[in-house]
């Protein structure tokens, strides 16, 4: 490899290492807006492809080589996304930055210390069959990229929905009776403490434990006539054991009569 090509390859390798360092900082400290998004986008669309071609000594600055680098990067990111989803690693910016930082650091080091092929430009004209093969490969890569992106989006959505953990608290009934219901969707057994206050009555405090998917309910009698502007008809404060403060809250006020139009 001549000196000019060697210096260019080393510069690209150092640029990859610098980008990997920036991504590592984003993964650890976090960054919002374009400050965190721009390095990630550069790494996704250019990093793996440029690093791979540079490590093999085949990096060129022509439309075909750039297109191949972009296609290689997208294909690599699709494989990384499927692997992250398979190990239940959420596809957040921090996780993407960490994984890409490791990959780019490895490619950068390979470009610095690995053996690369001679980077002297070829003098013979391009063979049309080779160009057609390159076009077919790029087209196939783009099709795989689009299909893979759709699969990643679908699997990620299903994974996200399956991991949504929350607690339902609601009250249903009439003006005389209300059923207070608590349903556990937290993914594990949770202890709760509910304070139920009805206008004109002493507050009740109930403690219970629910397994994931289980429901607890209680019917309480209410009297809207005893409710005032400051005292609600029904008030429920739900505390999750081990979590400070009120976890869920209900406040039912006395229904206000509808004003009748006058003519």
N, C-alpha and C positions, 0 to 999 in steps of 0.2 A: 504494500500500500504506500502511495507517495505521501510526502509530508502534508500537502494540502488536504488530501482526503483524510489522513490520520487526524489532523487538527480538527477538521469538521466533525468527524465521528466522535472524538473526545468531547467537543463542545456540546454535541447533542446528548451524549451520555451524562455530562454534568448538568445539563438542563433538565433531564429526566430525574436525576437525583434531587435537584432543587424543587421540582414540582412534587416529588414524593415527600419531601420535608414539609412543604406547605400543606399538603393533604393530611399529613400526620398531625400538624398543629390544629387543623380544622377538626379532625376527629377527636382530639383531646379537649380543646378549648371551645370549639364551636364557632361558627361565623354565619351571620344572617345576610340576606340580600346578595348582591352581585359579588361581594368580597368572598363569600364562601361558595357561590354558585359557579363563578367563572373558572377557577382551577379545576373543579369537578367536571365541568363540561369539556374542558380541554383534555383532561385525562381520559374521559369516556370516548371521545371521538378521535383522538390522535395518539394518546400515550402508548397503549399496547402495540398498535401497528407500527408506529415510528420506532419504538424501542426494539421490537422484534427484527425489523429490517436493518436497523443500525447494528444490532448485535451480530447479525449474519453477514454484515458488510455489503448489503444489497440496497441500501437506501439511495434513492435517486430523487431528484427534484423535477419531475415531469408529471403531467396529468395522470398517466397510468399508475405510476408508483404512489402518488398521493391518494388516488382513489382506492388502490389496494390497501394502503395503510389505514384509511378510514374504515373500509369494509372489514379488515382484520380486527380493528379496535372494537367495532360494534359487535362482531361475532364473539370476541373474547368477553366483552361485557355481558352478553347474553348468557354465556356459559357460567360466568361468575354469579350472575343473578339467580340462575337456576340452582347453583350450588348453595348460595346463601339461603335461598328459600327452603332447600332440602334440609338444611341443618337448623331451620327455624331461627335464622338470623334476620331480624326485621330490616327491610330495605330503606333505612334512614340515611340521611346525608352523612352522619358520623360513621356508620358502618361501611357505606360505600367508600368514603374517604380513606378509612383504615385499610380496606382490602386493596384499593387501587394504589395506595402508598406502598404497600408491601410488593405488589407486582412491579410497579415502576422502579422501585429501588433495586429489585433483582435484575431487571432488564438494563438499568443504568450501570450496575456493577459488571454485568456480563459484557456490555459494550466497552467498558474501560479495560478489563483484564482478559477478556476472551480473545480468541483468535478469529479474525474476520477475513473474508475473502478480499481479493484485490478490488479496489474501487475505481480502477481506470475505465473510462467509458469505452464501450464497444464501438468499433469502427464500421462493422458490417451493418447493412440496412436491416431493419426489422422484418421478420418473416410474417406475411399476412396471416398464416394459420395460427401463429403464436398470438397475434393480436385478437383473432377471433376467440381463441381459447381464454384469453384474459377477459374479454368482454362477457363471455358466458360465465366465467367464474365470478366476476363482479356482480352480474345479474342474479346468479344463484345465491350469492352471499347476501344481497339486499333482500331477496325473498325470505331467506332464513331469518334475517334480522327482523323483518316486519312480523313474521309468524312468531318468532321467539319473544318479541316484545309483547305481542298480544297474550301469549301464554303466561309470561311473567306477570302482566297486569292482572290476569284472571286469577292465577294462583295466589298472588299477593292479596287480592281483595278477599278471597275465601279465607286465607290465613288471618287477615286482619279482622274479619267478622267473627271468626272462631275464637279470637283472643280478646274480644271486647268484654270487659268485666265491669259489672255495675250492680246496683241494688235498686229494685223497684219499690216505691212506696206510694200508695194511692188510697183514696177513700171513695166509696160508691154507696148509693142508697137513696133514701128519701129525706124529707124534712124532719122525720121522727127518729129514724135509725140510720146509722152510717157503719159500713163495714170497712175497717182499716186493714189493709193487706200489705204484707212485706214479702217479696220474692228475692231469693238470693241467686244472682248470676255472676258471682265473683270468681267462680272456678275452684272454690275450696270452701270448707266449713267455716262459717263466720258467726261470732257472737254479737248479739245486738241488745240494746236497751232502749225501750220505747217509753216516752212520757206522753200520756194521752190526757188532755185537759178538755173537759166539756163545760160550757157556760153553766154556772150555778152548782157545780159539783167539784169535789176534791179531785185533784189530778191522780191518775193511776200510773205507776211505774212497773213495767213488765220487762223481764230479762229472758232471752231465749237464744238458742243456737240453731242455725239452719245449715243443712248441707247444700251443696251447689244444686240449683234447680228446685229446691224445696220452698214451700210457701207457708207463712203464718198469717192468721187473720183473727180479728175480734170484732164483734158487733157491739156498738155502744149506742145508747139512747141519747138523743139530743133534743133540746128544746129551743127553737129559734127565738121564742119570746124572751128568753133570759139573756140573749146575746145583745151586746151594745156596740157602740162605735169603737170602744177600747177593748172589749172582751169578745173574742170570736166565738162562733157557735161550736167549733171544734178546732183544736190545735194539737198537732202531733209532732214531737221532736224525736227523731231516730238517731241514736248514737251507735257507731260501730266500735266494738270493744278494741282498744288498742290504738284508735285513731282519735286525736284530740278534736274537740268541738262537735257541733251538730252535723251529722252526715247527710241526713235527708229531713225535709220539713214540709208540713202541711198546715195551712191556715184557711179555714172555711168561715166566711162571715155570713151574717144573716141576709137572706135575699131581700133586696129592696123592691118595694112595690113599683110597678110600672106606672108612670104618670099618664093619665088619660087626657087625650087632646080635648080642648074646649073650643066651642064654636060660638 
